[in-house]
């Protein structure tokens, strides 16, 4: 269930799918994915819309959380997301790597870094906190 193919399939028809977010790698406490820069995620100023980068990071952190839910948990919800935007892009691909910082019984914390694939430039840094839900 915790494979890139699984998450890419469930994204179809939902916001991550509409933004073209693709999970490319899952390995325990690390998730990687990417999104092409295209007219649908460009802001009126001609640069990558910051919200689309937040969506990419939040999606990957959430996938990691789902893959690491404690026994008996039924799901999660994001309770805090902080982003620092350091750069932008007008074309190419945005890559993102999310890594677990804390995987507890009631909360998880994930950090993510988004970079421009072609230049290697860091676009944004994220920290995401999720509350673990139980039935």
PEDAKA-V735361 format. One line per field, one symbol per residue. burial: I if it has 24 or more other ideal C-beta (glycine too) atoms within 12 Angstrom, else O. A space follows every 50 residues. Layout:
# PEDAKA-V735361
burial->???
This chain:
# PEDAKA-V735361
burial->OOOIOOIIOOIOOOOIOOIIIIIIIIOOIIIIIIIIIOOOIIOOOOOIII OIIIIIIIIIIIIIIIIIIOOOIOOIOIOOIOIOIOOIIOOIIIIIIIII OOIOOOIIIIIIIIIIIOOOOIIIIIIIIIOIOOO
